[in-house]
Amino acid sequence: MTQSRDTFFEPLKSVMTWGVLLGVAIVFIMAPQVFIVVERAGLQPGFFMPAIYWYY
Protein backbone atom coordinates (compact mmCIF):
# COMPACT_ATOMS: atom_id res chain seq x y z
CA MET A 1 0.00 0.00 0.00
CA THR A 2 2.70 2.46 0.95
CA GLN A 3 4.60 1.49 -2.21
CA SER A 4 1.71 2.46 -4.50
CA ARG A 5 1.22 5.72 -2.64
CA ASP A 6 4.91 6.58 -3.02
CA THR A 7 4.87 5.86 -6.75
CA PHE A 8 1.77 8.04 -7.06
CA PHE A 9 3.19 10.99 -5.13
CA GLU A 10 6.72 10.92 -6.57
CA PRO A 11 5.84 12.35 -10.03
CA LEU A 12 3.54 14.87 -8.34
CA LYS A 13 6.40 16.20 -6.20
CA SER A 14 8.75 16.52 -9.17
CA VAL A 15 6.07 18.31 -11.22
CA MET A 16 5.50 20.78 -8.38
CA THR A 17 9.24 21.35 -8.05
CA TRP A 18 9.56 22.06 -11.77
CA GLY A 19 6.53 24.36 -11.61
CA VAL A 20 8.10 26.40 -8.81
CA LEU A 21 11.42 26.63 -10.67
CA LEU A 22 9.65 27.68 -13.84
CA GLY A 23 7.67 30.34 -11.98
CA VAL A 24 10.82 31.77 -10.42
CA ALA A 25 12.55 31.83 -13.81
CA ILE A 26 9.59 33.62 -15.42
CA VAL A 27 9.54 36.22 -12.64
CA PHE A 28 13.28 36.89 -13.03
CA ILE A 29 12.96 37.15 -16.82
CA MET A 30 9.89 39.40 -16.75
CA ALA A 31 10.83 41.72 -13.85
CA PRO A 32 13.45 43.84 -15.72
CA GLN A 33 11.10 44.37 -18.67
CA VAL A 34 8.28 45.43 -16.35
CA PHE A 35 10.57 48.00 -14.72
CA ILE A 36 11.76 49.26 -18.13
CA VAL A 37 8.14 49.82 -19.19
CA VAL A 38 7.37 51.57 -15.89
CA GLU A 39 10.35 53.87 -16.29
CA ARG A 40 9.43 54.67 -19.91
CA ALA A 41 5.93 55.56 -18.76
CA GLY A 42 7.52 58.18 -16.52
CA LEU A 43 6.48 56.63 -13.22
CA GLN A 44 9.57 56.70 -11.04
CA PRO A 45 9.23 53.78 -8.61
CA GLY A 46 11.55 55.28 -6.02
CA PHE A 47 11.39 52.47 -3.48
CA PHE A 48 11.60 49.75 -6.15
CA MET A 49 14.88 50.88 -7.64
CA PRO A 50 17.15 50.12 -4.63
CA ALA A 51 15.76 46.57 -4.56
CA ILE A 52 16.49 46.15 -8.28
CA TYR A 53 20.03 47.48 -7.92
CA TRP A 54 20.49 45.14 -4.96
CA TYR A 55 19.40 42.15 -7.04
CA TYR A 56 21.31 42.98 -10.23
N, C-alpha and C positions, 0 to 999 in steps of 0.2 A: 504493500500500500504506500509506504513512504517512498519507495523507488518511483512509482508512477507519478506521485506528486512532485518529486524532484525533477523528473524529466519534463513535467508540464511547466514548472515554474522557471526552469533554467533559460529557455529561449526568451521568456517574458522579461527576465531581468536584463539579459543582454540587449533586448530591443529598447528597454527603458534607458539603459546606459547610453546607447547610441543616440537616442532621441535627445537626451540631455546634452551630450557633446555637440550634436548638430545645432541645437538651440543656442548654445554658447557661441559657436562659430558664427552663426547668422548674426547674433547681436554684435559681435566684434567686427564683422564685415560691414554691417549697416550703420553702426554708430557714427563713424567719421563722416559718411555721406549725409546723414541727418544733420550733423552739426554744420557742415558746409552749406547746406540749404538754409538753415536757420541764420547763419551769418550773412548769406547773400540777401536774405529777406530784410536784413537790417536790424533784426532783433539781437541785441547783444546779451547772450546768456552769461551774465557776469559770474555767477556762482558755479556754472558748469565748466567754465574754461579751466580753472585750476585742477579740477578732477581729470580733465582730458590731458592736460600737460603732465599730470602725475602718472597717467596710464601710459602715454606714448613718450 
